[in-house]
Amino acid sequence: MNPQELLYAETHEWVAVAEEGGAKVATVGISDFAVEALTDLVYIQFSKSGGDSVSAGDAFGEVESVKAVSDLYSPVTGEVVAVHDKLADKLETLGDDPFGEGWMLKVKIADESSLGKLMDYDAYKKMCAEQ
């Protein structure tokens, strides 16, 4: 996915919205900025699974690096339709392809208002430069 076409949360998750089976589905991951800031990832765990409900701002898992443990937050509200469980065995994918094979969660969007709170690429890059 092209990072310039995605939406971003202040907590560094990205969102790609696509039409799937008549519903809007958000694919969620973390940005390259987040991956670089965490450095040396050692563990990822998802606390949500298919069929679970999630609200914008809810934690759906955590990622651990040699520096810290960070929660992963859903930027959208809806039903979890897929979790990328295999990512736990291939953490290097987050560094190699954070906007593609590094996706983490797919959510069938129930409330599109959460999308309005997300940033476009330029706003996100500006926020990262200020951190």
CORDAWO-V958830 format. One record per pair of residues at least 12 apart in sequence whose ideal C-beta (glycine too) atoms are under 8 Angstrom apart, sorted by the first residue. I is the first residue (numbers start at 1). J is the second residue. Records with the same first field share a line. If there is no record, write none. Layout:
BEGIN
I->J + J
END
This chain:
BEGIN
1->16 + 27 + 99 + 100
2->99
3->31 + 32 + 99 + 121
4->121
5->121
6->99 + 121
7->75 + 115 + 118 + 119 + 120
8->31 + 75 + 118 + 119 + 120 + 121 + 123 + 124
9->73 + 75 + 117 + 118 + 119
10->119 + 127
11->71 + 73 + 75
12->30 + 31 + 33 + 34 + 37
13->28 + 29 + 30 + 31 + 34 + 72 + 73 + 74 + 75
14->28 + 29 + 30 + 31 + 98 + 99
15->27 + 28 + 75 + 76 + 115 + 118
17->109 + 115
20->108
23->108 + 109
24->108 + 109 + 112
25->81 + 106 + 107 + 108 + 109
26->75 + 76 + 78 + 106 + 107 + 109
27->103 + 105 + 106
28->60 + 74 + 75 + 76 + 103 + 104 + 105 + 106 + 107
29->94 + 98 + 99 + 102 + 103 + 104 + 105
30->63 + 72 + 94 + 98 + 102 + 104
31->98 + 99 + 124 + 128
32->98 + 99
33->128
34->70 + 98
35->94 + 95 + 98 + 102
38->63 + 65 + 67 + 68 + 70
39->65 + 66 + 67
40->65 + 66 + 67
41->63 + 64 + 65 + 91 + 94 + 95
42->64 + 65 + 66 + 91
43->63 + 64 + 88 + 91
44->61 + 62 + 63 + 64 + 87 + 88 + 91 + 94 + 104
45->61 + 62 + 88
46->60 + 61 + 72 + 83 + 85 + 104 + 105
47->59 + 60 + 61 + 62
48->60 + 61 + 74 + 80 + 83 + 105
49->80 + 83
50->80 + 81 + 82 + 83
51->79 + 80
52->79 + 80
53->78 + 79 + 80 + 110
54->74 + 76 + 77 + 78 + 79 + 80 + 105 + 107
55->74 + 77
56->74 + 75 + 76 + 77 + 111 + 114 + 117
57->73 + 74
58->73 + 74
59->71 + 72 + 73 + 74
60->72 + 73 + 74 + 80 + 104 + 105
61->104 + 105
63->94
72->104
74->105 + 107
75->114 + 117 + 118
76->107 + 109 + 111 + 114 + 115
77->107 + 109 + 110 + 111 + 114
78->107 + 108 + 109 + 110 + 111
79->107 + 108 + 110
80->105 + 106 + 107
81->106 + 107 + 108
82->105 + 106
83->104 + 105 + 106
84->103 + 104 + 105
87->102 + 104
END
